Amino acid sequence: MTVKQKKRGRPTSHAEQLSQEAIINKAKGLMLNDGKMPSIRALASALSVDAMAIYHYFKNKDALLEAITTSLVGDIYQPEISDDWQDALMALSCSYLNLLQQYSGLLETLLSMQSSGPAEVFISRFSAILAPLDLDESQQTDVLCLLVDYLHGFALAYRCNNTAQTLDVAAIKGPLTLIFKAIKA
């Protein structure tokens, strides 16, 4: 029986080229399959490189974590200028919840992070949607906090639901309609 020796460092030229994008994409795939953020060792093993090769592209694990989560959150709904604000906010909320449901453990990762990069992606899209309403900064912050706390609570309830009653994203329509009425008032 022979043991395949793993080479240290970057992959050889005939192998897939290692890059920030390749590392992030592999990490997203592992997270989707394993239901948790991959360790540096697991990620390096999946990429067939030494763990130190990843640090060539990311200065530390937090930088890698921010890049992965920002990439994931970057895939949520991108509002169009012509969109109705209520439809756009509903679409943003649904796509965010779908992301949290698809990537188990992402919510906990987002909430425990020191950086705000992924949150900034959501906030910028949220702000673009509400821009036509001319809310003052305090009102917009209050609406953001209410919406995000509701969405995070819903995502947690979805993951912890052990009852026969199914919980799906369509269930947010009623509560979001109430939030919309409060915004218009």
Number of C-alpha atoms within 10 A of each C-alpha: 3 4 5 6 6 10 11 12 15 20 16 11 8 6 10 12 11 18 14 15 13 13 21 19 15 18 26 21 16 19 21 17 12 13 14 17 23 19 14 18 14 14 23 20 13 14 22 18 20 19 19 15 17 24 14 13 15 17 10 12 13 13 13 20 20 20 18 23 22 19 18 19 21 17 12 20 18 18 18 12 12 8 11 14 20 16 12 22 23 18 16 20 24 20 18 24 22 15 18 23 18 14 21 19 17 21 17 14 15 20 12 9 14 10 14 12 17 19 16 14 17 22 15 11 20 22 15 17 23 19 14 11 11 9 15 9 9 9 12 18 14 12 19 17 12 12 18 17 12 16 20 17 12 18 23 15 12 17 14 9 12 9 7 6 7 9 15 14 17 8 11 17 13 10 11 18 13 10 16 16 10 10 15 8 6
